[in-house]
Each structure stands twice: as C-alpha cells, then as structure tokens.
Amino acid sequence: MTGMRLVASAMKNEAPYILEWVAYNRLIGFDAIVIGSNDSSDGTDEILTALAHNGIIHHIVNTVGASEAPQHAFYGKVQKLAIFNQIEWLAIIDADEFINIHVGDGRLDDLFAAMGKVDIAQLNWAVFGDAGQPCFSREPVIERFTRRIAEQHRINAGCKCLTRKPRRFEHLRNHNPVRFRGGKPRLSVYHGGEVRKIPADSDLTDALQYTAAEGVSFKVAQINHYAIKTRPEYALRQLRGNGALPANQPGRQRYDDRYFSLR
C-alpha cells in the first residue's frame, strides 16, 4: 500500500451511530478518519473528542456562522490539514453512508485492484428504507436495515466519489471534487466496472454527482445510504437540517414527509 486512504465526514448529533461508522471504515481499509462536528447537543462532540484522544480519528470542531454551509466549511478545513498532501485516496461520505464493496473480501484493497489506476471512483447510492421498523434499537445500522429500493431506481442515481490525490483539485464537495488543477487533459472515472474518460476542465458536479437511472450499477461497489432509518430517527434528522446549506438560507429544510415516503 502506498499513500494514505482517508475518509472524512461532517457530523451533527450523530452520537448513536459514530462508533459503528468509525469501526466499519477502519475495517474496510481506511487508515485515517477525519470527522468535523458543529453545534451538537447529544454527546457527539464528547465521543469524537475521546476517539481523537486515543488516536483513532482526527476531530475538527467545525464552528460556523449562519451564512456558512457547515459541510463546505469543514471540507475547506480538511484541505488545510498537514496530512492532506499525503492522501492517495479520499472519500467524503456522511454518517448514514457506508461503502459496500462486492469484489474480493470487500476491502478497499480489493476495490482499488479491480479499478486499476484511475483518478475517480464514482459509486451509486443504494438507498435503504425503514425495513418496517417503528423506532430506534441498539443493533448496528447495517444489520437493522436490510431492504432497499430496486437498483435502477432514480433515487439511487446519486453518487459519491473516491478521489485519488485530492490535492489536484481546487475544492471538495459532498458528492465529488471540484475544478481539477493537475495539469492533464482528461480524467479517468471508474463506474460500474468500466472506465470512461472525461475532459479535465469539465464541470465535475455535472459529470459525477448523478448517473442516469438506467445507468445505476452496484456491480463492483455501492454506497449504502440509510437516509431515513425509522420515523423517530428521521424526525431527529429533520431537526439537524441540511448541512450543505447555510442556516439562514431559505429552502434549507429538504427532509419533509415526501422525502421519507420516497424511501
């Protein structure tokens, strides 16, 4: 293995789910985990502080103003870390997302061996519902929720990216890197077992944030997205709001009853 494999996540009030998420990402092969927290009131900061004290993660206290998007502020802080230039592969995922690899033993080593030398891995969401469960329980999330939407459903068209040598990009965002500045004309993107080339000066959000519904593929890997869990847990998500938008921006709340029912 050469270079660091780092996963980063911005979290708010995710206390019941943190240990599972951290353990899972260590198990599949990430050797560095960076978590940013802002305005939590459920013990999230205390858990993250303890994990950081024991060298398990790096914790960033992500204090932001009302006009800043918490996630974007956090990603900028990740880019300023001393270890950033050592990263070979970077994943930016949320606390309700788990990379599910279907080749080899389900580890990052197996995924990277299958992909070959590419710049970006584009992985579709696999969106899971509540599995008929009425409320929170202590079992791991990945064991509690086992029923998902059919593969080629439009809701699974959303993607998250693993980015090789992220220092070559100007910005990081929740779904993909932004503005390549690495000095070559085309980028290699791996999706669904195939590699395609895109112009390096492309709008990478347009190129990478979604696939067509008929192009959704879980052949090699997917992002398990436990977006709603149960109705009471979803109510807590509604209170957290949308970390990709500033608190004072109209339309910040996207997590309504329709969002729940579609999953």
Helices and strands as residue ranges (DSSP letters): E 4-11, G 15-17, H 18-28, E 32-37, H 44-53, E 58-61, H 70-79, G 84-86, E 87-92, E 97-101, H 108-115, E 120-127, H 141-144, G 154-157, E 159-164, G 166-168, E 169-172, E 177-180, E 186-191, E 194-199, H 204-208, G 213-215, E 221-225, H 231-240, H 257-261
